[in-house]
Amino acid sequence: MVTPVADEAAPAAAAFRALMASHPGGVAVVTSADADGVPYGFTCTALSSVSLDPPRLLVCAAHGGRTLPVLTARGAFVVNMLHAGGRGAAEVFTSRTADRFAEVAWRSGPATGLPVLDDDAHAVAECRVFATHPCGDHTIVVGDVLRSEVRTTDRAPLLYGRRRFAAWPSEA
């Protein structure tokens, strides 16, 4: 028999934020571009694989961000998984800097033509939007992976947790 969960008030935003901050996650920069080719992007730790066959992943994008409407209109995005040396890129894409892409080296990806970070990412996935699911103050964006590239395993992945950046521990 299943015991129903009592309806209780949701935790305060600060308590939930503290809960999620206590669990580190990998850091990525999600990029897209509008119809005129103007690039957009944001720093993301809400990223997960969804399916191996077909290869799918998801990212969560804030409703209030500038990138989500561009990404959904374009129907494609790139996930740039950052290595520890990419902390500067992570910080730029969380800032209010007007031209974030002037602060990082990037090129157009071969599968989508969208911005792929050159120096800051240890792995990249170019994706086509498969589905979107509004959820709270974010939208879950599920993407079919069109092309993936693992550039190096020599650079430690960048993590974020407890409200600070850290690198994946090196092998002992």
C-alpha positions as CSV (number, residue, x, y, z in Angstrom):
1,M,0.0,0.0,0.0
2,V,1.3,3.5,-0.9
3,T,1.1,6.1,1.8
4,P,0.1,9.4,0.3
5,V,2.4,12.4,1.0
6,A,0.7,15.1,3.0
7,D,0.2,18.4,1.3
8,E,2.7,20.7,3.0
9,A,3.9,24.1,2.2
10,A,6.9,24.1,-0.3
11,P,10.2,25.0,1.3
12,A,11.2,28.6,1.1
13,A,13.2,29.6,-2.0
14,A,16.3,30.2,0.1
15,A,16.1,26.7,1.7
16,F,15.6,25.1,-1.7
17,R,18.5,27.1,-3.2
18,A,20.7,25.9,-0.3
19,L,19.6,22.3,-0.9
20,M,20.5,22.4,-4.5
21,A,23.8,24.3,-3.9
22,S,24.9,21.5,-1.6
23,H,25.0,19.1,-4.6
24,P,27.7,20.0,-7.2
25,G,27.2,19.7,-10.9
26,G,29.1,20.0,-14.1
27,V,29.2,23.4,-15.7
28,A,28.3,24.1,-19.3
29,V,27.6,27.1,-21.5
30,V,24.6,26.6,-23.7
31,T,24.6,28.6,-26.9
32,S,22.3,29.4,-29.8
33,A,21.9,32.3,-32.3
34,D,19.0,34.2,-33.7
35,A,17.9,34.4,-37.4
36,D,20.4,37.2,-38.0
37,G,23.3,35.1,-36.6
38,V,23.6,37.1,-33.3
39,P,24.9,34.6,-30.7
40,Y,23.2,34.1,-27.3
41,G,24.2,31.9,-24.4
42,F,24.0,31.2,-20.7
43,T,25.8,29.2,-18.0
44,C,24.1,26.0,-17.1
45,T,24.5,23.3,-14.4
46,A,21.0,21.8,-15.0
47,L,22.1,19.3,-17.7
48,S,21.5,15.6,-18.0
49,S,21.6,12.8,-20.5
50,V,18.1,11.5,-21.4
51,S,18.6,8.6,-23.9
52,L,21.4,6.7,-25.5
53,D,19.2,5.5,-28.5
54,P,18.5,8.0,-29.9
55,P,21.2,10.2,-28.2
56,R,19.3,12.9,-26.3
57,L,20.2,15.3,-23.5
58,L,18.3,18.0,-21.6
59,V,19.1,21.5,-20.3
60,C,17.0,23.7,-18.2
61,A,16.7,27.4,-19.3
62,A,15.2,30.2,-17.2
63,H,12.1,31.8,-18.6
64,G,13.4,35.3,-17.9
65,G,16.7,34.7,-19.8
66,R,17.4,36.1,-23.3
67,T,18.6,32.8,-24.7
68,L,15.5,30.6,-24.3
69,P,13.3,32.4,-26.9
70,V,16.2,32.5,-29.3
71,L,17.0,28.8,-28.8
72,T,13.4,27.7,-29.3
73,A,12.9,29.9,-32.4
74,R,16.1,28.5,-33.9
75,G,15.3,25.0,-32.9
76,A,18.9,24.2,-32.1
77,F,21.5,24.7,-29.4
78,V,25.1,23.7,-28.4
79,V,26.2,22.4,-25.0
80,N,29.8,23.4,-24.3
81,M,30.9,21.4,-21.3
82,L,33.6,23.4,-19.6
83,H,36.9,22.3,-18.2
84,A,38.5,23.9,-15.1
85,G,40.3,26.5,-17.3
86,G,36.8,27.6,-18.6
87,R,35.8,29.2,-15.3
88,G,36.1,32.7,-16.9
89,A,33.7,31.7,-19.6
90,A,31.3,30.4,-17.0
91,E,31.4,33.7,-15.2
92,V,31.0,35.8,-18.4
93,F,27.9,33.9,-19.3
94,T,26.3,34.4,-15.9
95,S,27.1,38.1,-16.0
96,R,25.1,41.0,-17.6
97,T,28.0,41.7,-20.0
98,A,26.5,43.1,-23.2
99,D,28.6,41.1,-25.6
100,R,29.5,37.9,-23.9
101,F,30.9,36.4,-27.1
102,A,33.6,39.1,-27.4
103,E,35.1,37.7,-24.2
104,V,35.6,34.1,-25.4
105,A,37.1,32.4,-28.4
106,W,34.4,30.6,-30.5
107,R,33.6,29.4,-33.9
108,S,30.5,28.1,-35.8
109,G,29.8,24.4,-35.2
110,P,29.8,22.1,-38.3
111,A,26.4,20.5,-37.6
112,T,24.4,23.6,-36.6
113,G,26.4,26.7,-37.4
114,L,25.9,27.7,-33.8
115,P,28.6,29.0,-31.4
116,V,31.0,26.4,-30.2
117,L,33.5,27.6,-27.6
118,D,37.1,27.0,-28.7
119,D,39.3,27.1,-25.6
120,D,37.0,26.6,-22.7
121,A,35.1,23.4,-23.4
122,H,36.5,19.9,-23.0
123,A,33.4,18.4,-24.8
124,V,30.7,19.7,-27.0
125,A,27.3,18.5,-28.2
126,E,25.4,20.2,-31.0
127,C,21.7,19.5,-30.7
128,R,18.3,20.0,-32.4
129,V,15.4,20.8,-30.1
130,F,13.3,17.6,-29.8
131,A,10.8,18.9,-27.1
132,T,10.3,21.7,-24.6
133,H,8.5,21.4,-21.3
134,P,7.7,24.5,-19.2
135,C,8.3,23.7,-15.6
136,G,8.1,26.3,-12.8
137,D,10.3,29.3,-13.7
138,H,12.4,27.3,-16.2
139,T,11.8,25.3,-19.4
140,I,13.2,21.8,-19.9
141,V,14.7,21.7,-23.4
142,V,15.3,18.2,-24.7
143,G,17.7,18.0,-27.6
144,D,18.6,15.3,-30.1
145,V,22.4,15.2,-30.3
146,L,23.5,15.8,-33.9
147,R,27.2,15.8,-33.2
148,S,29.3,15.3,-30.2
149,E,33.0,15.8,-29.6
150,V,35.2,15.0,-26.6
151,R,38.2,17.1,-27.1
152,T,40.4,16.1,-24.1
153,T,40.4,14.1,-21.0
154,D,43.5,15.8,-19.8
155,R,41.6,18.9,-18.5
156,A,39.5,18.4,-15.4
157,P,35.8,19.2,-15.8
158,L,34.6,22.4,-14.1
159,L,32.1,21.8,-11.2
160,Y,29.9,24.2,-9.3
161,G,28.5,23.5,-5.9
162,R,28.3,25.2,-2.5
163,R,28.2,28.4,-4.4
164,R,31.7,28.1,-5.7
165,F,33.6,26.6,-8.7
166,A,35.9,23.7,-8.3
167,A,37.8,21.2,-10.6
168,W,37.2,17.5,-10.8
169,P,39.9,15.9,-8.6
170,S,42.9,14.7,-10.4
171,E,43.6,10.9,-10.5
172,A,45.7,9.7,-7.6
